[in-house]
Amino acid sequence: MKPLLYSGASLALLLGFSACTSLMNERVERASVEDSLATYGLQVTADTLPQPYKTESHTKRSETIGWPEGKTPQAPAGFTVAKFAEGLEHPRNIYVAPNGDIFVAESDDEKKSANRIAIIRDANNDGRPEMQTTFMSGLNQPYGMLVLDNYFYVANTDGVVRYPYQEGQTSISGSGEKILDLPAGGYNHHWTRNLLASPDGSKIYISIGSASNNGEYGMEEEVRRANVLEINPDGSGERVYAAGLRNPVGIDWKPGTQELWAAVNERDELGDNLVPDYITSVQEGGFYGWPYAYFGPQPDPRMKGQEPELVKKTIVPDVALGAHTSSLGLAFYDQQAFPQKYHNGVFVGQHGSWNRSELNGYRVLFIPFENGKPAGPPEDFLTGFIADLESGEVYGRPVDIEILADGSMLLSDDSSNTIWRVSSNR
């Protein structure tokens, strides 16, 4: 069975006891030896994860207090983190158009969503945008955005709509053309629908989360959900590209290939350390377990005896990211400005836990790649989002990541209404 993580050096990372490096030893001591061995190991496989219900299920939600003046997320030495945009209303997904215009979906759950898209323009790439304004409004929980063949596509929670678009235009109005209905609503706010065009532009991929935690509302509510769908640019030809992905929010192509990767939120209520979120290559026709199994053919005890043939087919994900981290954004680094170690590796935005006794996530991770494969454990890249671990106070919560043509990185921080820019000092 293929390893999930090349651990050892990053004990507190996978299990989630490393919100702060200085607390790592204390937390590892509090974890049982059995749990530590089961979760870390030199080559962690699905067989060595903790047993379901090894620990009780907890609820601990964070409280955002905002960033004090002059304080920013913390990056490794050699990088600068600066505020790129503010004054947004719950900025979630970021999309960079071919001409460099930056679009931000301002959206939230149904009762709080601004239902609009902002456009930000930084034509001289100095990190100080000369324009920030509303591009579209009156949408329905928008998330995915895409420019393709003179159309601007928006993935609302209930469908994909496209609008005629000319490069450089700064606003769009009207109802557009709805090319595809999508299943809407659902438990745990799995309302996001992301979009990604194939490298040749002939297909569009749509990521859709489940309507439930583990199918408790009946599988009839899960039709076309927990999937990556594939369609033609006009909305025709829909098919399931991959299934069993509980909430595959971030999707991206590995640089120079047609290999799709996704960041996936896994299920809750099996214990503090189950089930880890993950990133994985997404195989055409692949099944990744939800809701019947997880991390390979390990049955979810709540679905005992159901769909045994699907359980057997469950694919083991490539890299575990820690349980309940709410890993949302995913972006490969396909530019040159960052140091060599980051080239072709992947960044993951972790929005942070609620179903855990101690906060987990609330950071941006980096996973190095060599020869097209993960080449080491995840490592912290942006930290400092947690203000007080015990009280659960956080300054902000990371969501999506985009890499700009100049090699800098943008990160949306939805709870502090901020877009951060990370640049290399080289």
Buried (B, 14 or more C-beta within 10 A) or exposed (E): EEBBBBBEEBBBBBBBBBBBEEBBEEBBEEBEEEBBEBBBBEEBBBEBBBBBEBBEBBEBEBEBBBBEEEEBBBBBEEBEBEBBBBEBBBBBBBBBBEEBBBBBBBBBEBEEBBBBBBBBBBEEEEBEBEEBEEBBBEBBBBBBBBBBEEBBBBBBBBBBBBBEBEEEEEEBEEEBEBBBEBBBEBBBBBBBBBBBBBEEEEBBBBBBBBBBBBBEBEBEBBEBBBBBBBBEBEBEEEEBBBBBBBBBBBBBBBBEEEEBBBBBBBBBBBBBBBBBBBBBBBEEEBBBBBBBBBBBBBBBEBBEEBBEEBBEBBBBBBBBBBBBBBBBBBBBBBBEBBEEBBBBBBBBBBBBBBBBBBBBBBBBBBBBBEEEEBBBBBBBBBBBBBBEBEEBBBBBBBBBBBBBEBBBBBBBBBBBBBBBBBBBEE
